[in-house]
Amino acid sequence: MSTEIKAGCARPELMKKNEEVTQDSSEKEIKKEEQKLIRVGKPAPLFTAPAFYEGKFVNISLEDYKGKWVLLCFYPGDFTFV
Amino acid sequence: MSAVAAKNDVLKDLDVQVLSISVDSPFVHKVWNDNELSKMIGKDIPFPMLSDQDGTIGKMYGIYDEDSGVETRGRFIIDPDGVVQGFEVLTPPVGRNVAESIRQIKAYQMVRATKGAEVAPSGWKPGKTTLKPGPDLVGNVWKVWKVEEAFED
């Protein structure tokens, strides 16, 4: 499920996958330009990202939580005040 | 995020996994946890703090602010099938109401448990009147549900 990442001098590599299938590169570029708010009732885009959890650096995938409810909370940044 | 963390036990009891996510690195998450958040809630942050350093995930969810290079306060409720049931997006200066997120999750769980046979009218909380959609309910909501119920605790 979660694999620990060694704490090194470099930031952990990004590992994300966008499940969206695009026809060709030009369409992909348009998709990049205009980000769409996702729609309710549709599958949540899957991703894997490095995380800090229980004192360790681990990779977390949304897929790991299939079968559970997930509350995914984006926020502007650590040490911001609200 | 400290407010969500403070309610993590309630969310855990509801079988909800919290994932927080920002463009900060996991190292910054650690320092924020160690130096500030843990002091606010009296323990370590009890859920994974994810990093989306180039905003890829934020863009997939449509809440990445290209101008400032950060994610806005997007909050998504994802059900056990991986389907987004609800979301709320706020600009940075206003924090979310965790109690409202919990209320919505409880309502969605009730709907799911009844396989949609019962639905949650405005302001629904456990113990309050649910509605049973069907031909008999058309035009008759006023008989089974009062507007005041939306505002009662």
gemmi code that builds the backbone of each chain (N, CA, C; Angstrom):
import gemmi

chains = {
    "A": [
        ("MET", (0.852, -1.191, 0.000), (0.000, 0.000, 0.000), (0.884, 1.236, 0.000)),
        ("SER", (1.384, 1.655, 1.136), (2.231, 2.843, 1.174), (3.685, 2.415, 1.251)),
        ("THR", (4.534, 3.059, 0.454), (5.946, 2.761, 0.518), (6.691, 3.968, 1.071)),
        ("GLU", (7.611, 3.688, 1.964), (8.340, 4.787, 2.584), (9.352, 5.379, 1.611)),
        ("ILE", (9.490, 6.686, 1.657), (10.456, 7.367, 0.801), (11.631, 7.771, 1.670)),
        ("LYS", (12.852, 7.570, 1.190), (14.048, 7.995, 1.925), (14.116, 9.519, 1.930)),
        ("ALA", (14.376, 10.083, 3.101), (14.520, 11.534, 3.190), (15.894, 11.927, 2.706)),
        ("GLY", (15.952, 12.543, 1.541), (17.230, 12.969, 0.990), (17.283, 14.462, 0.832)),
        ("CYS", (18.254, 14.936, 0.063), (18.380, 16.373, -0.131), (17.427, 16.880, -1.195)),
        ("ALA", (17.055, 15.983, -2.132), (16.135, 16.394, -3.183), (14.712, 16.206, -2.715)),
        ("ARG", (13.836, 16.949, -3.294), (12.425, 16.747, -2.990), (11.981, 15.446, -3.621)),
        ("PRO", (11.049, 14.739, -2.992), (10.592, 13.472, -3.572), (10.020, 13.684, -4.966)),
        ("GLU", (10.277, 12.689, -5.789), (9.809, 12.781, -7.172), (8.288, 12.769, -7.216)),
        ("LEU", (7.743, 13.505, -8.166), (6.301, 13.527, -8.308), (5.845, 12.307, -9.089)),
        ("MET", (4.807, 11.675, -8.590), (4.271, 10.520, -9.309), (2.768, 10.644, -9.377)),
        ("LYS", (2.311, 11.190, -10.458), (0.879, 11.392, -10.586), (0.407, 10.817, -11.892)),
        ("LYS", (-0.777, 10.324, -11.865), (-1.298, 9.877, -13.149), (-2.657, 10.507, -13.378)),
        ("ASN", (-2.827, 10.946, -14.572), (-4.099, 11.510, -14.958), (-4.810, 10.465, -15.797)),
        ("GLU", (-5.913, 10.014, -15.287), (-6.617, 8.915, -15.950), (-7.274, 9.353, -17.260)),
        ("GLU", (-7.396, 10.670, -17.395), (-8.074, 11.184, -18.571), (-7.345, 10.766, -19.850)),
        ("VAL", (-8.068, 10.205, -20.781), (-7.456, 9.811, -22.036), (-7.642, 10.940, -23.045)),
        ("THR", (-6.539, 11.406, -23.585), (-6.656, 12.493, -24.558), (-6.317, 11.952, -25.935)),
        ("GLN", (-6.983, 12.495, -26.917), (-6.839, 11.994, -28.276), (-5.448, 12.278, -28.845)),
        ("ASP", (-5.060, 13.528, -28.802), (-3.747, 13.852, -29.323), (-3.133, 14.972, -28.490)),
        ("SER", (-1.934, 15.338, -28.816), (-1.222, 16.283, -27.970), (-1.844, 17.681, -27.999)),
        ("SER", (-2.413, 18.053, -29.142), (-3.001, 19.386, -29.212), (-4.200, 19.490, -28.274)),
        ("GLU", (-4.977, 18.411, -28.236), (-6.124, 18.409, -27.334), (-5.660, 18.426, -25.876)),
        ("LYS", (-4.549, 17.745, -25.667), (-3.987, 17.692, -24.315), (-3.592, 19.096, -23.863)),
        ("GLU", (-3.054, 19.847, -24.788), (-2.623, 21.195, -24.452), (-3.807, 22.088, -24.107)),
        ("ILE", (-4.866, 21.923, -24.855), (-6.081, 22.700, -24.563), (-6.585, 22.328, -23.167)),
        ("LYS", (-6.563, 21.021, -22.872), (-7.012, 20.555, -21.561), (-6.184, 21.191, -20.448)),
        ("LYS", (-4.892, 21.315, -20.706), (-3.999, 21.900, -19.703), (-4.340, 23.366, -19.478)),
        ("GLU", (-4.634, 24.044, -20.561), (-4.906, 25.474, -20.486), (-6.130, 25.753, -19.602)),
        ("GLU", (-7.237, 25.122, -19.959), (-8.452, 25.404, -19.230), (-8.720, 24.271, -18.257)),
        ("GLN", (-8.397, 24.504, -16.981), (-8.686, 23.443, -16.035), (-10.169, 23.458, -15.705)),
        ("LYS", (-10.703, 22.254, -15.641), (-12.133, 22.141, -15.399), (-12.376, 21.751, -13.952)),
        ("LEU", (-13.404, 22.343, -13.368), (-13.832, 21.881, -12.068), (-14.479, 20.524, -12.314)),
        ("ILE", (-14.144, 19.566, -11.470), (-14.696, 18.245, -11.733), (-16.185, 18.223, -11.395)),
        ("ARG", (-16.857, 17.203, -11.882), (-18.302, 17.161, -11.713), (-18.713, 16.178, -10.626)),
        ("VAL", (-19.750, 16.561, -9.894), (-20.260, 15.649, -8.871), (-20.948, 14.474, -9.567)),
        ("GLY", (-20.873, 13.320, -8.911), (-21.460, 12.125, -9.489), (-20.529, 11.416, -10.456)),
        ("LYS", (-19.343, 11.998, -10.658), (-18.356, 11.395, -11.557), (-17.161, 10.896, -10.732)),
        ("PRO", (-16.405, 9.930, -11.290), (-15.250, 9.404, -10.543), (-14.226, 10.497, -10.228)),
        ("ALA", (-13.677, 10.441, -9.038), (-12.632, 11.377, -8.644), (-11.348, 11.030, -9.395)),
        ("PRO", (-10.648, 12.033, -9.967), (-9.385, 11.746, -10.645), (-8.397, 11.068, -9.686)),
        ("LEU", (-7.759, 10.008, -10.171), (-6.832, 9.268, -9.311), (-5.457, 9.920, -9.322)),
        ("PHE", (-4.735, 9.770, -8.225), (-3.401, 10.348, -8.135), (-2.582, 9.589, -7.100)),
        ("THR", (-1.276, 9.730, -7.222), (-0.353, 9.268, -6.188), (0.548, 10.437, -5.864)),
        ("ALA", (0.786, 10.677, -4.592), (1.613, 11.818, -4.220), (2.421, 11.498, -2.973)),
        ("PRO", (3.612, 12.116, -2.863), (4.386, 11.943, -1.630), (3.698, 12.652, -0.477)),
        ("ALA", (3.845, 12.092, 0.708), (3.145, 12.660, 1.856), (3.968, 12.519, 3.126)),
        ("PHE", (3.623, 13.322, 4.109), (4.154, 13.155, 5.459), (3.047, 12.550, 6.302)),
        ("TYR", (3.341, 11.413, 6.934), (2.310, 10.731, 7.708), (2.965, 9.894, 8.810)),
        ("GLU", (2.530, 10.114, 10.017), (3.018, 9.375, 11.183), (4.542, 9.374, 11.276)),
        ("GLY", (5.121, 10.545, 11.055), (6.561, 10.700, 11.216), (7.392, 10.196, 10.047)),
        ("LYS", (6.719, 9.711, 9.005), (7.453, 9.164, 7.859), (7.061, 9.860, 6.569)),
        ("PHE", (7.904, 9.698, 5.561), (7.582, 10.173, 4.226), (7.131, 8.964, 3.410)),
        ("VAL", (5.918, 9.006, 2.935), (5.336, 7.858, 2.228), (4.631, 8.321, 0.955)),
        ("ASN", (4.388, 7.381, 0.064), (3.564, 7.683, -1.107), (2.128, 7.277, -0.820)),
        ("ILE", (1.223, 8.147, -1.162), (-0.203, 7.899, -0.914), (-0.942, 7.933, -2.244)),
        ("SER", (-1.743, 6.887, -2.486), (-2.578, 6.853, -3.690), (-4.044, 6.927, -3.300)),
        ("LEU", (-4.810, 7.685, -4.042), (-6.247, 7.765, -3.755), (-6.873, 6.377, -3.848)),
        ("GLU", (-6.369, 5.576, -4.794), (-6.907, 4.223, -4.986), (-6.824, 3.363, -3.726)),
        ("ASP", (-5.828, 3.679, -2.882), (-5.664, 2.888, -1.658), (-6.902, 2.940, -0.772)),
        ("TYR", (-7.711, 3.961, -0.963), (-8.836, 4.183, -0.056), (-10.181, 3.806, -0.671)),
        ("LYS", (-10.129, 3.058, -1.764), (-11.387, 2.576, -2.340), (-12.087, 1.731, -1.278)),
        ("GLY", (-13.390, 1.908, -1.140), (-14.118, 1.194, -0.097), (-14.296, 2.036, 1.152)),
        ("LYS", (-13.591, 3.161, 1.217), (-13.755, 4.098, 2.335), (-14.253, 5.434, 1.788)),
        ("TRP", (-14.796, 6.230, 2.664), (-15.104, 7.607, 2.312), (-13.820, 8.411, 2.427)),
        ("VAL", (-13.641, 9.355, 1.555), (-12.445, 10.201, 1.597), (-12.862, 11.672, 1.631)),
        ("LEU", (-12.258, 12.416, 2.554), (-12.432, 13.870, 2.581), (-11.098, 14.465, 2.137)),
        ("LEU", (-11.086, 14.936, 0.897), (-9.861, 15.458, 0.296), (-9.856, 16.978, 0.445)),
        ("CYS", (-8.888, 17.486, 1.178), (-8.875, 18.918, 1.498), (-7.646, 19.607, 0.925)),
        ("PHE", (-7.833, 20.395, -0.109), (-6.762, 21.240, -0.626), (-6.706, 22.511, 0.225)),
        ("TYR", (-5.514, 23.065, 0.366), (-5.394, 24.348, 1.076), (-4.194, 25.097, 0.506)),
        ("PRO", (-4.180, 26.437, 0.673), (-3.168, 27.255, -0.020), (-1.732, 27.000, 0.415)),
        ("GLY", (-1.516, 26.685, 1.661), (-0.127, 26.428, 2.016), (0.105, 26.247, 3.494)),
        ("ASP", (1.153, 25.482, 3.816), (1.549, 25.310, 5.207), (1.905, 26.677, 5.793)),
        ("PHE", (1.649, 26.842, 7.033), (1.967, 28.072, 7.770), (1.128, 29.268, 7.310)),
        ("THR", (0.115, 28.996, 6.469), (-0.845, 30.078, 6.233), (-1.760, 30.064, 7.452)),
        ("PHE", (-2.524, 31.088, 7.640), (-3.090, 31.293, 8.969), (-4.505, 30.795, 9.191)),
        ("VAL", (-5.245, 30.623, 8.112), (-6.645, 30.240, 8.313), (-6.786, 28.723, 8.372)),
    ],
    "B": [
        ("MET", (-6.305, 23.477, 8.687), (-6.205, 22.011, 8.737), (-6.288, 21.491, 10.170)),
        ("SER", (-5.924, 22.363, 11.129), (-5.984, 21.925, 12.531), (-7.430, 21.601, 12.928)),
        ("ALA", (-8.392, 22.329, 12.354), (-9.800, 22.083, 12.691), (-10.254, 20.715, 12.172)),
        ("VAL", (-9.810, 20.366, 10.979), (-10.141, 19.036, 10.440), (-9.492, 17.962, 11.310)),
        ("ALA", (-8.235, 18.229, 11.684), (-7.494, 17.267, 12.516), (-8.189, 17.061, 13.852)),
        ("ALA", (-8.723, 18.150, 14.414), (-9.382, 18.062, 15.716), (-10.634, 17.190, 15.650)),
        ("LYS", (-11.230, 17.100, 14.467), (-12.449, 16.291, 14.294), (-12.145, 14.938, 13.643)),
        ("ASN", (-10.863, 14.578, 13.569), (-10.510, 13.353, 12.847), (-11.141, 12.100, 13.460)),
        ("ASP", (-11.282, 12.100, 14.811), (-11.871, 10.923, 15.452), (-13.327, 10.734, 15.023)),
        ("VAL", (-14.039, 11.845, 14.918), (-15.436, 11.776, 14.467), (-15.482, 11.240, 13.038)),
        ("LEU", (-14.574, 11.759, 12.206), (-14.530, 11.333, 10.805), (-14.127, 9.864, 10.702)),
        ("LYS", (-13.190, 9.458, 11.534), (-12.737, 8.071, 11.529), (-13.891, 7.125, 11.878)),
        ("ASP", (-14.696, 7.526, 12.867), (-15.858, 6.720, 13.257), (-16.852, 6.588, 12.107)),
        ("LEU", (-16.844, 7.563, 11.216), (-17.740, 7.525, 10.050), (-17.073, 6.813, 8.865)),
        ("ASP", (-15.897, 6.180, 9.138), (-15.143, 5.481, 8.094), (-14.655, 6.449, 7.006)),
        ("VAL", (-14.301, 7.667, 7.441), (-13.812, 8.672, 6.511), (-12.295, 8.826, 6.674)),
        ("GLN", (-11.584, 8.715, 5.570), (-10.145, 8.985, 5.565), (-9.923, 10.418, 5.094)),
        ("VAL", (-9.280, 11.208, 5.922), (-8.943, 12.573, 5.532), (-7.591, 12.574, 4.829)),
        ("LEU", (-7.502, 13.313, 3.734), (-6.217, 13.558, 3.068), (-6.116, 15.064, 2.869)),
        ("SER", (-5.056, 15.675, 3.419), (-4.849, 17.098, 3.141), (-3.797, 17.211, 2.054)),
        ("ILE", (-3.841, 18.295, 1.307), (-2.940, 18.410, 0.164), (-2.665, 19.871, -0.168)),
        ("SER", (-1.390, 20.175, -0.370), (-0.996, 21.529, -0.775), (0.260, 21.413, -1.630)),
        ("VAL", (0.733, 22.544, -2.116), (1.925, 22.520, -2.980), (3.227, 22.471, -2.165)),
        ("ASP", (3.114, 22.449, -0.848), (4.317, 22.378, -0.012), (4.932, 20.983, -0.069)),
        ("SER", (6.228, 20.913, 0.155), (6.900, 19.612, 0.140), (6.568, 18.836, 1.417)),
        ("PRO", (6.751, 17.508, 1.392), (6.510, 16.721, 2.617), (7.391, 17.187, 3.776)),
        ("PHE", (8.563, 17.735, 3.454), (9.456, 18.208, 4.518), (8.838, 19.407, 5.236)),
        ("VAL", (8.229, 20.285, 4.436), (7.571, 21.454, 5.045), (6.366, 20.999, 5.864)),
        ("HIS", (5.644, 19.989, 5.339), (4.515, 19.439, 6.108), (5.005, 18.963, 7.473)),
        ("LYS", (6.139, 18.280, 7.474), (6.673, 17.755, 8.735), (6.960, 18.899, 9.709)),
        ("VAL", (7.614, 19.927, 9.203), (7.984, 21.041, 10.085), (6.736, 21.784, 10.573)),
        ("TRP", (5.757, 21.892, 9.695), (4.509, 22.555, 10.114), (3.823, 21.721, 11.197)),
        ("ASN", (3.781, 20.410, 10.972), (3.193, 19.526, 11.976), (3.945, 19.623, 13.295)),
        ("ASP", (5.263, 19.492, 13.204), (6.070, 19.424, 14.427), (6.051, 20.736, 15.214)),
        ("ASN", (6.076, 21.844, 14.486), (6.279, 23.125, 15.162), (5.017, 23.915, 15.451)),
        ("GLU", (3.955, 23.599, 14.747), (2.755, 24.403, 14.979), (1.499, 23.555, 15.177)),
        ("LEU", (1.148, 22.752, 14.158), (-0.141, 22.054, 14.221), (-0.240, 21.128, 15.428)),
        ("SER", (0.832, 20.409, 15.725), (0.788, 19.464, 16.849), (0.552, 20.204, 18.166)),
        ("LYS", (0.987, 21.467, 18.208), (0.767, 22.252, 19.427), (-0.673, 22.759, 19.500)),
        ("MET", (-1.292, 22.907, 18.347), (-2.671, 23.392, 18.336), (-3.646, 22.291, 18.714)),
        ("ILE", (-3.342, 21.049, 18.351), (-4.305, 19.963, 18.601), (-3.795, 18.950, 19.632)),
        ("GLY", (-2.601, 19.190, 20.162), (-2.079, 18.333, 21.219), (-1.648, 16.950, 20.773)),
        ("LYS", (-1.490, 16.764, 19.469), (-1.003, 15.485, 18.919), (-0.569, 15.739, 17.479)),
        ("ASP", (0.055, 14.730, 16.873), (0.451, 14.879, 15.472), (-0.789, 14.876, 14.579)),
        ("ILE", (-0.639, 15.490, 13.418), (-1.724, 15.436, 12.437), (-2.013, 13.956, 12.134)),
        ("PRO", (-3.279, 13.539, 12.333), (-3.583, 12.100, 12.270), (-3.894, 11.563, 10.878)),
        ("PHE", (-3.624, 12.356, 9.843), (-3.883, 11.874, 8.481), (-2.711, 12.255, 7.578)),
        ("PRO", (-2.577, 11.600, 6.419), (-1.464, 11.929, 5.514), (-1.584, 13.353, 4.985)),
        ("MET", (-0.456, 14.062, 4.992), (-0.388, 15.415, 4.424), (0.339, 15.281, 3.085)),
        ("LEU", (-0.429, 15.393, 2.001), (0.116, 15.141, 0.668), (0.736, 16.390, 0.037)),
        ("SER", (1.682, 16.139, -0.851), (2.340, 17.230, -1.569), (2.016, 17.165, -3.052)),
        ("ASP", (1.625, 18.304, -3.573), (1.307, 18.434, -4.997), (2.131, 19.609, -5.507)),
        ("GLN", (3.438, 19.379, -5.571), (4.353, 20.506, -5.711), (4.261, 21.262, -7.029)),
        ("ASP", (3.817, 20.594, -8.094), (3.661, 21.329, -9.353), (2.187, 21.595, -9.675)),
        ("GLY", (1.315, 21.298, -8.718), (-0.099, 21.615, -8.904), (-0.854, 20.672, -9.817)),
        ("THR", (-0.231, 19.558, -10.216), (-0.894, 18.639, -11.156), (-2.234, 18.140, -10.625)),
        ("ILE", (-2.227, 17.762, -9.370), (-3.468, 17.208, -8.797), (-4.511, 18.317, -8.661)),
        ("GLY", (-4.045, 19.488, -8.224), (-4.955, 20.631, -8.106), (-5.601, 20.988, -9.426)),
        ("LYS", (-4.828, 20.846, -10.505), (-5.381, 21.142, -11.830), (-6.403, 20.091, -12.233)),
        ("MET", (-6.113, 18.820, -11.878), (-7.069, 17.747, -12.194), (-8.412, 17.998, -11.514)),
        ("TYR", (-8.346, 18.620, -10.330), (-9.569, 18.893, -9.576), (-10.105, 20.303, -9.830)),
        ("GLY", (-9.377, 21.072, -10.659), (-9.878, 22.387, -11.062), (-9.787, 23.466, -10.009)),
        ("ILE", (-8.919, 23.280, -9.004), (-8.880, 24.272, -7.930), (-7.503, 24.929, -7.802)),
        ("TYR", (-6.615, 24.649, -8.783), (-5.269, 25.237, -8.741), (-5.325, 26.679, -9.230)),
        ("ASP", (-4.754, 27.584, -8.464), (-4.724, 28.995, -8.860), (-3.385, 29.283, -9.539)),
        ("GLU", (-3.436, 29.364, -10.871), (-2.206, 29.545, -11.653), (-1.485, 30.835, -11.264)),
        ("ASP", (-2.245, 31.860, -10.942), (-1.639, 33.160, -10.663), (-0.753, 33.137, -9.426)),
        ("SER", (-1.257, 32.519, -8.371), (-0.470, 32.513, -7.137), (0.315, 31.214, -6.961)),
        ("GLY", (0.056, 30.229, -7.834), (0.794, 28.971, -7.753), (0.446, 28.131, -6.536)),
        ("VAL", (-0.764, 28.320, -6.013), (-1.204, 27.483, -4.886), (-2.592, 26.914, -5.182)),
        ("GLU", (-3.020, 25.997, -4.334), (-4.365, 25.449, -4.471), (-5.314, 26.270, -3.604)),
        ("THR", (-6.503, 26.481, -4.105), (-7.513, 27.151, -3.297), (-8.099, 26.129, -2.323)),
        ("ARG", (-8.984, 26.591, -1.450), (-9.528, 25.681, -0.443), (-10.634, 24.813, -1.036)),
        ("GLY", (-10.236, 23.810, -1.779), (-11.196, 22.883, -2.378), (-11.361, 21.684, -1.464)),
        ("ARG", (-12.600, 21.344, -1.169), (-12.872, 20.213, -0.284), (-13.815, 19.260, -0.988)),
        ("PHE", (-13.376, 18.016, -1.169), (-14.129, 17.042, -1.960), (-14.539, 15.852, -1.101)),
        ("ILE", (-15.806, 15.476, -1.204), (-16.292, 14.264, -0.540), (-16.342, 13.161, -1.594)),
        ("ILE", (-15.548, 12.109, -1.365), (-15.465, 11.001, -2.321), (-16.034, 9.750, -1.651)),
        ("ASP", (-16.958, 9.080, -2.308), (-17.622, 7.926, -1.688), (-16.794, 6.650, -1.862)),
        ("PRO", (-17.218, 5.543, -1.233), (-16.414, 4.315, -1.287), (-16.216, 3.761, -2.700)),
        ("ASP", (-17.019, 4.185, -3.660), (-16.817, 3.768, -5.048), (-15.862, 4.695, -5.793)),
        ("GLY", (-15.353, 5.713, -5.098), (-14.432, 6.652, -5.744), (-15.151, 7.740, -6.524)),
        ("VAL", (-16.426, 7.926, -6.226), (-17.218, 8.945, -6.929), (-17.302, 10.217, -6.078)),
        ("VAL", (-17.090, 11.356, -6.722), (-17.195, 12.635, -6.019), (-18.671, 12.941, -5.763)),
        ("GLN", (-19.030, 13.047, -4.502), (-20.442, 13.350, -4.184), (-20.655, 14.841, -3.977)),
        ("GLY", (-19.618, 15.527, -3.494), (-19.809, 16.958, -3.268), (-18.488, 17.664, -3.138)),
        ("PHE", (-18.491, 18.934, -3.424), (-17.289, 19.721, -3.165), (-17.653, 21.158, -2.848)),
        ("GLU", (-16.685, 21.831, -2.251), (-16.838, 23.238, -1.900), (-15.482, 23.870, -2.127)),
        ("VAL", (-15.460, 25.035, -2.756), (-14.187, 25.697, -3.016), (-14.239, 27.125, -2.478)),
        ("LEU", (-13.296, 27.460, -1.618), (-13.225, 28.801, -1.045), (-11.879, 29.431, -1.392)),
        ("THR", (-11.865, 30.741, -1.519), (-10.589, 31.439, -1.697), (-9.850, 31.433, -0.360)),
        ("PRO", (-8.549, 31.678, -0.384), (-7.721, 31.496, 0.809), (-8.157, 32.166, 2.121)),
        ("PRO", (-8.708, 33.393, 2.141), (-8.882, 34.028, 3.455), (-9.996, 33.501, 4.343)),
        ("VAL", (-10.841, 32.615, 3.830), (-11.908, 32.077, 4.684), (-11.763, 30.555, 4.821)),
        ("GLY", (-11.747, 30.111, 6.067), (-11.610, 28.680, 6.341), (-12.933, 27.956, 6.200)),
        ("ARG", (-12.845, 26.623, 6.107), (-14.080, 25.855, 5.909), (-14.754, 25.535, 7.242)),
        ("ASN", (-15.992, 25.085, 7.154), (-16.730, 24.652, 8.329), (-16.719, 23.122, 8.355)),
        ("VAL", (-15.889, 22.567, 9.227), (-15.717, 21.113, 9.257), (-17.022, 20.421, 9.629)),
        ("ALA", (-17.781, 21.072, 10.527), (-19.057, 20.482, 10.960), (-19.998, 20.290, 9.764)),
        ("GLU", (-19.950, 21.204, 8.826), (-20.807, 21.087, 7.646), (-20.345, 19.922, 6.756)),
        ("SER", (-19.034, 19.758, 6.649), (-18.533, 18.608, 5.880), (-19.019, 17.310, 6.512)),
        ("ILE", (-18.951, 17.242, 7.834), (-19.379, 16.032, 8.544), (-20.883, 15.803, 8.344)),
        ("ARG", (-21.646, 16.894, 8.412), (-23.096, 16.779, 8.201), (-23.393, 16.224, 6.804)),
        ("GLN", (-22.695, 16.744, 5.814), (-22.929, 16.275, 4.447), (-22.553, 14.810, 4.288)),
        ("ILE", (-21.448, 14.409, 4.899), (-21.023, 13.004, 4.800), (-22.073, 12.097, 5.442)),
        ("LYS", (-22.570, 12.501, 6.617), (-23.606, 11.692, 7.286), (-24.850, 11.571, 6.396)),
        ("ALA", (-25.187, 12.663, 5.729), (-26.366, 12.646, 4.859), (-26.136, 11.711, 3.665)),
        ("TYR", (-24.968, 11.807, 3.063), (-24.662, 10.910, 1.933), (-24.611, 9.446, 2.380)),
        ("GLN", (-24.121, 9.233, 3.591), (-24.069, 7.851, 4.091), (-25.476, 7.299, 4.324)),
        ("MET", (-26.377, 8.159, 4.800), (-27.771, 7.734, 4.986), (-28.391, 7.366, 3.632)),
        ("VAL", (-28.153, 8.223, 2.636), (-28.698, 7.970, 1.300), (-28.146, 6.652, 0.752)),
        ("ARG", (-26.845, 6.463, 0.945), (-26.194, 5.257, 0.438), (-26.727, 4.006, 1.147)),
        ("ALA", (-26.912, 4.128, 2.476), (-27.390, 2.983, 3.260), (-28.797, 2.569, 2.830)),
        ("THR", (-29.587, 3.550, 2.399), (-30.956, 3.217, 1.971), (-31.013, 2.964, 0.463)),
        ("LYS", (-29.852, 2.938, -0.162), (-29.734, 2.765, -1.620), (-30.589, 3.804, -2.370)),
        ("GLY", (-30.656, 4.988, -1.795), (-31.375, 6.071, -2.450), (-32.866, 6.080, -2.206)),
        ("ALA", (-33.348, 5.117, -1.397), (-34.783, 5.082, -1.102), (-35.174, 6.271, -0.228)),
        ("GLU", (-34.192, 6.776, 0.539), (-34.443, 7.955, 1.356), (-33.404, 9.017, 1.009)),
        ("VAL", (-33.853, 10.263, 0.991), (-32.933, 11.362, 0.669), (-33.010, 12.419, 1.769)),
        ("ALA", (-32.003, 13.318, 1.749), (-31.846, 14.266, 2.843), (-32.282, 15.670, 2.430)),
        ("PRO", (-33.379, 16.157, 3.011), (-33.781, 17.535, 2.705), (-32.819, 18.548, 3.343)),
        ("SER", (-32.994, 19.803, 3.019), (-32.129, 20.879, 3.495), (-31.875, 20.794, 5.000)),
        ("GLY", (-30.617, 20.932, 5.374), (-30.256, 20.964, 6.792), (-30.383, 19.638, 7.505)),
        ("TRP", (-30.530, 18.538, 6.752), (-30.754, 17.229, 7.379), (-29.588, 16.809, 8.265)),
        ("LYS", (-29.956, 16.267, 9.406), (-28.990, 15.620, 10.300), (-29.608, 14.305, 10.745)),
        ("PRO", (-28.804, 13.357, 11.211), (-29.365, 12.096, 11.694), (-30.464, 12.354, 12.723)),
        ("GLY", (-31.564, 11.647, 12.589), (-32.686, 11.805, 13.505), (-33.784, 12.690, 12.933)),
        ("LYS", (-33.439, 13.479, 11.922), (-34.446, 14.347, 11.318), (-35.153, 13.638, 10.163)),
        ("THR", (-36.230, 14.252, 9.714), (-37.073, 13.651, 8.680), (-36.318, 13.460, 7.368)),
        ("THR", (-36.382, 12.255, 6.832), (-35.862, 12.027, 5.486), (-37.061, 12.043, 4.526)),
        ("LEU", (-36.772, 12.153, 3.273), (-37.841, 12.093, 2.279), (-37.689, 10.809, 1.473)),
        ("LYS", (-38.831, 10.208, 1.127), (-38.814, 8.980, 0.330), (-39.359, 9.305, -1.056)),
        ("PRO", (-38.446, 9.516, -1.997), (-38.880, 9.933, -3.337), (-39.771, 8.878, -3.993)),
        ("GLY", (-40.780, 9.343, -4.688), (-41.683, 8.425, -5.381), (-42.882, 9.219, -5.868)),
        ("PRO", (-43.722, 8.586, -6.643), (-44.882, 9.292, -7.196), (-45.745, 9.955, -6.117)),
        ("ASP", (-45.881, 9.305, -4.954), (-46.743, 9.842, -3.905), (-46.205, 11.141, -3.315)),
        ("LEU", (-44.885, 11.329, -3.436), (-44.278, 12.516, -2.812), (-44.388, 13.755, -3.697)),
        ("VAL", (-44.672, 13.521, -4.962), (-44.741, 14.666, -5.886), (-45.835, 15.632, -5.444)),
        ("GLY", (-45.443, 16.857, -5.216), (-46.423, 17.868, -4.802), (-46.838, 17.770, -3.350)),
        ("ASN", (-46.263, 16.802, -2.626), (-46.707, 16.573, -1.249), (-45.622, 16.733, -0.195)),
        ("VAL", (-44.493, 17.293, -0.619), (-43.409, 17.466, 0.360), (-43.908, 18.295, 1.542)),
        ("TRP", (-44.739, 19.299, 1.272), (-45.247, 20.174, 2.344), (-45.978, 19.406, 3.436)),
        ("LYS", (-46.497, 18.208, 3.093), (-47.232, 17.423, 4.103), (-46.296, 16.676, 5.053)),
        ("VAL", (-45.106, 16.353, 4.541), (-44.229, 15.495, 5.354), (-43.001, 16.222, 5.899)),
        ("TRP", (-42.749, 17.432, 5.393), (-41.535, 18.147, 5.823), (-41.800, 19.635, 5.911)),
        ("LYS", (-41.375, 20.213, 7.025), (-41.583, 21.654, 7.217), (-40.256, 22.399, 7.030)),
        ("VAL", (-40.324, 23.553, 6.430), (-39.122, 24.360, 6.155), (-38.321, 24.613, 7.436)),
        ("GLU", (-39.034, 24.793, 8.560), (-38.335, 25.086, 9.823), (-37.340, 23.988, 10.175)),
        ("GLU", (-37.628, 22.761, 9.736), (-36.731, 21.649, 10.070), (-35.325, 21.866, 9.532)),
        ("ALA", (-35.226, 22.661, 8.450), (-33.915, 22.912, 7.854), (-33.001, 23.658, 8.816)),
        ("PHE", (-33.626, 24.398, 9.751), (-32.823, 25.254, 10.620), (-32.768, 24.773, 12.069)),
        ("GLU", (-33.431, 23.657, 12.340), (-33.403, 23.116, 13.705), (-32.154, 22.281, 13.894)),
        ("ASP", (-31.688, 22.233, 15.152), (-30.488, 21.429, 15.419), (-30.820, 19.976, 15.704)),
    ],
}
model = gemmi.Model(1)
for chain_id, residues in chains.items():
    chain = gemmi.Chain(chain_id)
    for i, (resn, *xyz) in enumerate(residues, 1):
        res = gemmi.Residue()
        res.name, res.seqid = resn, gemmi.SeqId(i, " ")
        for name, pos in zip(("N", "CA", "C"), xyz):
            atom = gemmi.Atom()
            atom.name, atom.element = name, gemmi.Element(name[0])
            atom.pos, atom.b_iso = gemmi.Position(*pos), 0.0
            res.add_atom(atom)
        chain.add_residue(res)
    model.add_chain(chain)
structure = gemmi.Structure()
structure.add_model(model)
structure.setup_entities()
